């Protein structure tokens, strides 16, 4: 099971520029709103896109979805771990928690 990252820890890493954030929903959900600097990467695209988006297999990666019930973030995290990425973390609470805490999001 993928290790979790807390909202406070994720925010600190985003602010420091020390994490690559992945939106596991993609598409219209990503366009509507996403965490600052997040890149869209769905489970279907991991195999084809991971190497181009994430060349450093030892870099910190945080994957999120909408909420704890969404399984997309775990699917992406598991696929990345299967490809040899060593520091994958899942933001279990997801974007609903982020927005609920009044933290900034990006659109488009």
ChimeraX attribute file (.defattr): number of C-alpha atoms within 10 A of each C-alpha:
attribute: neighborCount
match mode: 1-to-1
recipient: residues
	/A:1	9
	/A:2	17
	/A:3	12
	/A:4	15
	/A:5	19
	/A:6	14
	/A:7	18
	/A:8	10
	/A:9	11
	/A:10	20
	/A:11	17
	/A:12	13
	/A:13	16
	/A:14	18
	/A:15	11
	/A:16	9
	/A:17	10
	/A:18	13
	/A:19	21
	/A:20	18
	/A:21	26
	/A:22	26
	/A:23	27
	/A:24	29
	/A:25	22
	/A:26	19
	/A:27	13
	/A:28	9
	/A:29	16
	/A:30	20
	/A:31	12
	/A:32	12
	/A:33	18
	/A:34	27
	/A:35	22
	/A:36	15
	/A:37	15
	/A:38	21
	/A:39	17
	/A:40	19
	/A:41	23
	/A:42	22
	/A:43	18
	/A:44	12
	/A:45	13
	/A:46	19
	/A:47	14
	/A:48	9
	/A:49	12
	/A:50	18
	/A:51	13
	/A:52	9
	/A:53	14
	/A:54	15
	/A:55	10
	/A:56	13
	/A:57	17
	/A:58	12
	/A:59	15
	/A:60	17
	/A:61	23
	/A:62	25
	/A:63	31
	/A:64	29
	/A:65	28
	/A:66	22
	/A:67	17
	/A:68	17
	/A:69	11
	/A:70	16
	/A:71	15
	/A:72	22
	/A:73	30
	/A:74	22
	/A:75	18
	/A:76	28
	/A:77	28
	/A:78	17
	/A:79	18
	/A:80	23
	/A:81	17
	/A:82	11
	/A:83	14
	/A:84	11
	/A:85	20
	/A:86	15
	/A:87	17
	/A:88	25
	/A:89	24
	/A:90	25
	/A:91	27
	/A:92	25
	/A:93	19
	/A:94	22
	/A:95	22
	/A:96	12
	/A:97	16
	/A:98	20
	/A:99	14
	/A:100	8
	/A:101	10
	/A:102	8
	/A:103	13
	/A:104	11
	/A:105	15
	/A:106	13
	/A:107	11
	/A:108	10
